[in-house]
């Protein structure tokens, strides 16, 4: 069991980083594509 956990620990770190990057890219894309007007309206009234 310990050996498997060691093997997957690096994979888990890589996966977490990829998920964060994907989330930020999605957020930025939504803002740029057209949600930006709505976001700015909500933020700045």
TIRO-2110 file (N, C-alpha, C; in Angstrom, 1 decimal):
// TIRO-2110
0.8, -1.2, 0.0, N, 1, A
0.0, 0.0, 0.0, CA, 1, A
0.9, 1.3, 0.0, C, 1, A
1.9, 1.3, 0.8, N, 2, A
2.7, 2.5, 0.9, CA, 2, A
3.4, 2.8, -0.4, C, 2, A
3.8, 1.8, -1.1, N, 3, A
4.4, 2.1, -2.4, CA, 3, A
3.4, 2.7, -3.4, C, 3, A
2.2, 2.2, -3.4, N, 4, A
1.2, 2.8, -4.3, CA, 4, A
0.9, 4.3, -4.0, C, 4, A
0.9, 4.6, -2.7, N, 5, A
0.6, 5.9, -2.3, CA, 5, A
1.8, 6.9, -2.7, C, 5, A
3.0, 6.4, -2.6, N, 6, A
4.1, 7.2, -3.1, CA, 6, A
4.1, 7.4, -4.6, C, 6, A
3.7, 6.4, -5.3, N, 7, A
3.6, 6.6, -6.8, CA, 7, A
2.5, 7.6, -7.1, C, 7, A
1.4, 7.6, -6.4, N, 8, A
0.3, 8.5, -6.8, CA, 8, A
0.4, 9.9, -6.2, C, 8, A
1.3, 10.1, -5.3, N, 9, A
1.4, 11.4, -4.7, CA, 9, A
1.8, 12.5, -5.7, C, 9, A
2.8, 12.2, -6.5, N, 10, A
3.2, 13.1, -7.6, CA, 10, A
2.1, 13.3, -8.6, C, 10, A
1.4, 12.2, -8.9, N, 11, A
0.3, 12.4, -9.9, CA, 11, A
-0.8, 13.3, -9.3, C, 11, A
-1.1, 13.1, -8.0, N, 12, A
-2.1, 14.0, -7.4, CA, 12, A
-1.7, 15.4, -7.4, C, 12, A
-0.5, 15.7, -7.2, N, 13, A
0.0, 17.1, -7.2, CA, 13, A
-0.2, 17.7, -8.7, C, 13, A
0.2, 16.9, -9.6, N, 14, A
0.1, 17.4, -11.0, CA, 14, A
-1.4, 17.6, -11.4, C, 14, A
-2.2, 16.7, -10.9, N, 15, A
-3.7, 16.8, -11.2, CA, 15, A
-4.3, 18.0, -10.6, C, 15, A
-3.9, 18.3, -9.3, N, 16, A
-4.4, 19.5, -8.7, CA, 16, A
-4.0, 20.7, -9.4, C, 16, A
-2.8, 20.8, -9.9, N, 17, A
-2.3, 22.0, -10.6, CA, 17, A
-3.1, 22.1, -11.9, C, 17, A
-3.3, 21.0, -12.6, N, 18, A
-4.0, 21.0, -13.9, CA, 18, A
-5.5, 21.5, -13.6, C, 18, A
-6.1, 21.0, -12.6, N, 19, A
-7.5, 21.4, -12.3, CA, 19, A
-7.5, 22.9, -12.0, C, 19, A
-6.6, 23.5, -11.2, N, 20, A
-6.5, 24.9, -11.0, CA, 20, A
-6.4, 25.7, -12.2, C, 20, A
-5.4, 25.3, -13.1, N, 21, A
-5.2, 26.0, -14.4, CA, 21, A
-6.5, 26.0, -15.2, C, 21, A
-7.1, 24.8, -15.3, N, 22, A
-8.3, 24.7, -16.1, CA, 22, A
-9.4, 25.6, -15.5, C, 22, A
-9.6, 25.6, -14.2, N, 23, A
-10.6, 26.5, -13.6, CA, 23, A
-10.3, 28.0, -13.9, C, 23, A
-9.1, 28.4, -13.8, N, 24, A
-8.8, 29.8, -14.1, CA, 24, A
-9.0, 30.2, -15.6, C, 24, A
-8.6, 29.2, -16.4, N, 25, A
-8.8, 29.5, -17.9, CA, 25, A
-10.2, 29.6, -18.2, C, 25, A
-11.1, 28.7, -17.6, N, 26, A
-12.5, 28.7, -17.8, CA, 26, A
-13.1, 30.1, -17.3, C, 26, A
-12.7, 30.5, -16.2, N, 27, A
-13.2, 31.8, -15.6, CA, 27, A
-12.8, 32.9, -16.5, C, 27, A
-11.6, 33.0, -16.9, N, 28, A
-11.1, 34.1, -17.8, CA, 28, A
-11.9, 34.1, -19.1, C, 28, A
-12.0, 32.8, -19.7, N, 29, A
-12.7, 32.7, -21.0, CA, 29, A
-14.2, 33.2, -20.9, C, 29, A
-14.8, 32.8, -19.8, N, 30, A
-16.2, 33.3, -19.6, CA, 30, A
-16.3, 34.8, -19.5, C, 30, A
-15.4, 35.4, -18.8, N, 31, A
-15.4, 36.8, -18.6, CA, 31, A
-15.1, 37.5, -20.0, C, 31, A
-14.1, 37.0, -20.7, N, 32, A
-13.8, 37.6, -22.0, CA, 32, A
-14.9, 37.4, -23.1, C, 32, A
-15.6, 36.3, -23.0, N, 33, A
-16.5, 36.0, -24.1, CA, 33, A
-17.8, 36.8, -24.0, C, 33, A
-18.2, 37.2, -22.9, N, 34, A
-19.4, 38.0, -22.8, CA, 34, A
-20.0, 38.1, -21.4, C, 34, A
-19.5, 37.3, -20.5, N, 35, A
-19.9, 37.4, -19.1, CA, 35, A
-19.3, 38.6, -18.5, C, 35, A
-18.3, 39.2, -19.2, N, 36, A
-17.6, 40.4, -18.6, CA, 36, A
-18.5, 41.5, -18.3, C, 36, A
-19.4, 41.8, -19.1, N, 37, A
-20.4, 42.9, -18.9, CA, 37, A
-21.2, 42.7, -17.7, C, 37, A
-21.7, 41.4, -17.5, N, 38, A
-22.5, 41.1, -16.4, CA, 38, A
-21.6, 41.2, -15.1, C, 38, A
-20.4, 40.6, -15.1, N, 39, A
-19.6, 40.7, -14.0, CA, 39, A
-19.3, 42.1, -13.6, C, 39, A
-18.9, 42.9, -14.5, N, 40, A
-18.6, 44.3, -14.2, CA, 40, A
-19.8, 45.1, -13.7, C, 40, A
-21.0, 44.8, -14.2, N, 41, A
-22.2, 45.4, -13.7, CA, 41, A
-22.5, 45.0, -12.3, C, 41, A
-22.3, 43.7, -12.0, N, 42, A
-22.5, 43.3, -10.6, CA, 42, A
-21.5, 43.9, -9.6, C, 42, A
-20.2, 44.0, -10.1, N, 43, A
-19.2, 44.5, -9.2, CA, 43, A
-19.3, 46.0, -9.0, C, 43, A
-19.5, 46.7, -10.1, N, 44, A
-19.4, 48.2, -10.0, CA, 44, A
-20.8, 48.9, -10.0, C, 44, A
-21.9, 48.1, -10.0, N, 45, A
-23.2, 48.6, -10.0, CA, 45, A
-23.6, 49.3, -11.3, C, 45, A
END
